Amino acid sequence: MILLLLFIPLIAAAAVWLVGNKLASRIALIGSVFQLILTFVVYLQYKNNEVFYFFQEWIATPKISFHLAADGLSIAMLLLTNFLVPLIILSGFNREINNARSYFALILGMQFALVGVFLAMDGLLYYIFWELALIPVYFIALIWGGADRVKVTLKFFIYTLAGSLFMLLGFIALYWYNPGQSFDIRELYRLSEVVSPEVQSWLFWAFFIAFAIKIPIVPFHTWQADTYQQAPTQATMLLSGIMLKMATYSLMRWLLPILPEGVAQWGPFALGLCVFGIVYASIIAIMQKDLKRLFAYSSVAHVGLISAGIFTLTTVGLQGSVVQMLAHGVNVVGLFLCADIILNRTKTNDIASLGGIRSVAPKFNTLFLIVVLASIALPLTNGFIGEFMLLFGIYTYNIWAAVFAGLTIILGAVYMLRMFQNTMLGETKASTKVFEDLKWNEWAVLGIIAVVIFVMGLYPKIILDLTAPSIDAILNQAIIK
Amino acid sequence: MTLIDNSSFIVAALAILVFPIIGFTINGLLAKSIKEPTSGWIATLSVGFSFLAAVYLFFGLPADSYFTVDLFQWIAFGETTISFGLMVDALTVTMLLVITGIGMLIHMYSISYMHGDEGFTRFFTYLNMFVFFMLVLVMGSNYLIMFIGWEGVGLCSYLLIGFWFKKSAYNDAAKKAFVMNRVGDLGYLLAIFLMLFYFGTLDYSGVMVAAQEYTAINGNTIVTAVAILLFVGAMGKSAQLPLSTWLPDAMAGPTPVSALIHAATMVTAGIYMVVRSNVIYALAPVAMDLVLVAGVLTCVYGAVIGLMQNDIKKVLAYSTVSQLGLMFAALGLGAFSSGMFHVVTHAFFKALLFLGAGSVIHALSNEQDMRFMGGLSKSLKTTYTTVLIGSLAIAGIFPFAGFFSKDEILAFAFEENLAVWIILSASAVLTAFYMFRLIYLTFSGEYRGDEETKKKIHESPALMTIPLWVLAGFSIVIGFIGMPEGLGFTHAFKNYLAAVTNPGTEILNLDPHAHSVALELILIGLAMGLAVAAILYARKKYVTDKQLPHKEGEKLPAFQHAVYNKFYLDELYDNTIVKPIRFFSDKAFVWFDKNVLDIMVSGSAQLTKAGGNSLRLLQNGNTGFYLFLMVSGTILLFIIRLLVK
């Protein structure tokens, strides 16, 4: 079952590539929906206490095994990934895409790598999937991106790759210290007492930099706005919706439990960095002139909060960050679709030349507003649950950090409502006089997102119950007694 | 307080919530096919049914009892669970009657007022949504459910202030209201965190017990912090200084919105919240003092600015700010039920005044400036009579509603704090003056507008005048539910709320040594006399001497200039907060991003490049391709391994 979950996207990618450009998008959608259904089955079976596990010796020296497992946390991430990919594919319908078969095959290839990251329980296997995830999105951005794509994607690629190399060194060092000489997560979890605090202190940075660049945490964020702006919409959605969650997930799965001493030393610093980043990015977002750049900075603020919650090492902080990972994933895909819809109709994402769209596209207006409200954490939306729990987690850690991080609820309202006012409200302008309301596929994607926003906001227990045991286990490992 | 388990109460409570959702859903989904006035009636009826259910609860539920409805667990982590539950007691029922009763009348009025607007149905979907969230706010069983309503009504307020979304000034006002409320909401959230952390629960009943136990052992620092932070939330929602400047701007919304949201219901949420938390406040004298000071200052600030406003709705807006201040002052003194009493009476006469103003604006083809009104008493007889009743009520003239509630607060202040009494009395005098300034400028003398408009002046249709009459009727009689105890009467309203407010009152242990009947009469006489004098002065100034407010651009004495410009509060915020943030956003941080952080990144890239140049001859592909090969290779290895085995 677990192998099926991993390889279906890869098979689907091959199928898409073989059927050719005409049918590519439809086959991709079918494949990804099938994967989603399978994920639901896994979720239900997991709730019935079924264990998802696969182990196979792979390479003897150095000892690398093909070890996959899915606990509640992994399943939550799989639900996010496999829910978003069909939506991302569907959002690419009704758009002219050259060489569609490669485009959609790469998206599915990306999904394969992402699923691998969330299932891998062997350090090196995990690292392979982690790097593998970079390749499809790099090509998508490079080939189908905007005018500046070559320069921007190269920077993005080198920057994140360089970060990841630190992680590779980190894993090699762990292997070195491991008396059992393996990368298996169960053995790595036992290392915390073997590796001295001084070494853990260094190793913390090896992993942290890799994750901090990918998330990104300020000041490692400078690749992001350019990339989000230049990459085609589907790539931006993959990056912001799912890929950066690889890194926040990895903080929980790999960093906290393996290096508790390192986290104890540097965690407060990291948390401070995250909290600073929330306010810094929020303030920059206020005056952004381009929709996608504005969403990019808003995303930096949101993931800053998510990461800060993780470093509180509290149940509520980690639980909140999982909820917010899912919420942010869903909402940010919605936001970038809205930006794409506007770009598709008006040929611009420049906020100053937009306005008045509400009068001509009421359906779009309503759904866009719902996504905006979710991203400014209005109660009863998914964004509120996450932000509430995260801020409470930070509060239990340090009240002043919570006050500072809490500014996000004010600043978020400022930049989001300003954006919404300047693009959607007011009188129509030359660029928005003629504006086709939602096409069926856009309507479907935004509609589904809206439903999920309210379901998660009203009944977050689905996720909280699913992930509670895994998070307890992680914290049990991560907190030094 | 006794807990009652009664399934018909539960059904009624759920019905109250569900009806507005039904109206919202029908109008929202069928927006295209439903034409006016049908959607208006659907919305009105849905609130009407909620009102009937609220009346049922009022008569069914004994004043000293409450019931709860636990729907499901909402948020649960670790040991903490926050349930999605409702709680209804006398305080809730009071608010329910006000919200649904006045709400229904305003819905009805809107059917006519919004006639012909292209967003007619949209207006009613928002209005129903507002009523729903307002009901959630008062029916929740814990502080987080209240917060749902709290932010929900904020959203509806945002949508309705900016209802005419093509005008950018209106959108600015809407955004300002939302953002300033968010400042308050941060305070509210932090209060929730403190309660969750120290008391382990957010349920009202649990918090009240835990707060007392915790304070008994550890002193009242935490409780004080909770009370102050909650009040920061109230400052935002109820437009108290320094978070008051959004409310006058909110007048950009259609007038029924001003009546419902920005006068009768939403803005009183802060008072409801403090009364709901009376135990917490009673345990925190410092917070009480803060509430008192903010209330008193806001009361006089609003009244003073009201003197110089020329827009009829702005006068009423500042009046609302001022009256809300009066209510908070009452709470700050510990007179919880008096504050609530004024919420109730104010809801009637202020809704009446706004709807009356709406009727005037409607008659004058959207003119709002009183300098272009005058002499309307003949052509708008109903409007004139009902607005006059409303003005007498707010001015505190016997036997109109405001007399009772205002007098009660003043009498309480006289006992507790003489300085407060003096300032509040002075504000009451100003209130009487600016209200009659409004009456005389609008309805007396000669008409000062243009001929074009004059021809179209007409009294509003029955759908608008019926709510005016009903509200006017209540503005006359509703005060009698709270007759002065000082004169030996029974105070029905106070007794009704006693079970809710007693826990706090008992902790405060204020024993207003009931002053003599003679003193009570003197106080009443003094207040009435001053109000009448203020009215007469307004009459002399605007009727006898026919004075008019200054024209735009005319030079004013310094103090008046400052008042006319609302003490430059908006400018102050603009220069100290908005502009610096914009500077950081647009200039400083962006520069830092580009020229410091990014240079560091590309700098290291340059360094690598220099080194790489020498090695470059060895390789010529791109990195991505190499990585791709590497990973495909490893996968291939794995698959071969699997197959071979």
Interface residues (C-beta under 8 A of the other chain):
Chain A: Q56 W58 I59 F66 I128 E131 L132 L134 I135 Y138 F139 L142 K155 F157 I158 Y159 L161 P219 H221 T222 W223 Y280 I283 I284 A285 I286 M287 T315 V316 Q319 G320 G356 R358 S359 L373 L378 P379 L380 I385 F388 M389 L391 F392 Y395 T396 I399 A402 V403 G406 L407 I409 I410 A413 V414 L417 R418 Q421 L425 G426 E427 L458 Y459 P460 K461 L464 D465 A468
Chain B: F72 Q73 W74 I75 A76 F77 G78 T80 F84 L144 F147 I148 E151 G152 L155 Y158 G162 F165 K166 K167 S168 N171 D172 K175 F178 V179 R182 V183 D185 L186 L189 L190 I192 F193 L196 F197 I581 R582 F584 S585 D586 F589 V590 D593 L597 D598 M600 V601 S602 A605 T623 G624 L627 F628 V631 T634 I635 L637 F638 R641 L642
